[in-house]
Amino acid sequence: MQSDRGLGLVEVIVAMLLLGAIAVAILPALWQGIILSSEQSSTATATRFLNSLVEEARGLENCTTIPDVIGRTESDGSGNELVSSGSLAGCASGSAATLTLQVSTGGEVLASTTALIYIP
């Protein structure tokens, strides 16, 4: 009489097949998570770049140097070029100027802002 205790080879193979099927079912969700994480990383880098440009513009003393802030380029962690563009309106000494900036890569706008900058 044989004992039925323990796991047999058939049970181990069935368990491996079930684990494999579960892994294949989860794989698309994991892949989508990686893609979304990469996109969010680019957006976060663009937002930080945009904030640094606004703060740099706020630190400048006159209207003639602010346009130098508008056309900057930086790269994100993926090696994509982030290009800033924008406009400056109402720039006069002793008033607040309106600085509109956006950061894009490959024609897609990742972040944009409008900021008031006091010109002493």
Helices and strands as residue ranges (DSSP letters): H 9-58, H 67-70, E 73-75, E 81-89, E 95-105, E 108-119
